[in-house]
Amino acid sequence: MDRAATLSRTTAETDIRLALALDGTGIADIATGIGFFDHMLTAFARHAGFDLTIAATGDLQIDAHHTVEDVGIVLGGALRQALGDKRGITRFGQALIPMDEALAEAAIDISGRAHLAWNVPFERPMLGTMDTQLFEEFFRAFAGNALITLHITRRAGTNAHHVAEACFKAAARALRMAVALDPRVAGIPSTKGAL
């Protein structure tokens, strides 16, 4: 089974081209024009075990909002497409990831229902050129377009870089678990018969 997708999205604000392979080795080629976001997406791909290529241009002369949100939209759509009918997946995943003083938790249900529960306060408003409010916008767009339920919680931490990185790695590890094929599941992992 080839669990991969290639998507693009062009608007008056952004142009995004993305390729995703779920059963990869964590190879990433990310270029969004936002250094810290590239760093987070590279870590995300590595820890999810996904091969991920993203080429994004956007109206960064305004701010990073449109680019970050639209990357989330396209990545979520690619995940949904790559999963197909979700036959044989584990469906649920969770991870508790430390990074120095920071500790982040992520829990995922590939449910067919879009929901983000975000409880991640930041001590500072910017990381490099990236507004820390945009992490929530990315994950909201991602969950909404992937049609997954995603909870991300900061359990500890004061260093904003560490907190953000722990969140991305926790989401990646939880997703790696949730998309994994379970040899004991022959069909759709739901009593309803559909996700």
FENGIMO-V833738 format. One record per backbone hydrogen bond with DSSP energy under -0.5 kcal/mol. CO is the residue of the C=O (numbers start at 0). NH is the residue of the N-H. If there is no record, write none. Layout:
CO,NH / CO,NH
This chain:
0,2 / 1,3 / 2,21 / 2,22 / 4,19 / 6,17 / 8,15 / 12,58 / 13,10 / 14,56 / 15,8 / 16,54 / 17,6 / 18,52 / 19,4 / 20,50 / 21,23 / 26,51 / 28,53 / 30,55 / 32,34 / 33,37 / 34,38 / 35,39 / 36,40 / 37,41 / 38,42 / 39,43 / 40,44 / 41,45 / 42,46 / 43,47 / 44,48 / 44,49 / 48,23 / 49,51 / 50,20 / 51,28 / 52,18 / 53,30 / 54,16 / 56,14 / 57,59 / 58,61 / 58,62 / 63,67 / 64,68 / 65,69 / 66,70 / 67,71 / 68,72 / 69,73 / 70,74 / 71,75 / 72,76 / 73,77 / 74,78 / 75,79 / 76,80 / 77,81 / 78,82 / 79,83 / 80,83 / 82,85 / 85,88 / 85,188 / 87,181 / 89,91 / 90,109 / 92,107 / 94,96 / 94,105 / 96,103 / 98,101 / 101,98 / 102,154 / 102,155 / 103,96 / 104,152 / 105,94 / 106,150 / 107,92 / 108,110 / 108,148 / 112,114 / 114,149 / 115,117 / 116,118 / 116,151 / 118,153 / 124,131 / 126,129 / 128,130 / 129,126 / 130,133 / 131,134 / 132,136 / 133,137 / 134,138 / 135,139 / 136,140 / 137,141 / 138,142 / 139,143 / 140,144 / 141,145 / 142,146 / 142,147 / 146,111 / 147,114 / 147,149 / 148,108 / 149,116 / 150,106 / 151,118 / 152,104 / 152,154 / 155,102 / 157,159 / 158,162 / 159,163 / 160,164 / 161,165 / 162,166 / 163,167 / 164,168 / 165,169 / 166,170 / 167,171 / 168,172 / 169,173 / 170,174 / 171,175 / 172,176 / 173,177 / 174,178 / 175,179 / 177,90 / 179,89 / 180,182 / 181,184 / 183,185 / 186,87 / 187,189 / 189,192
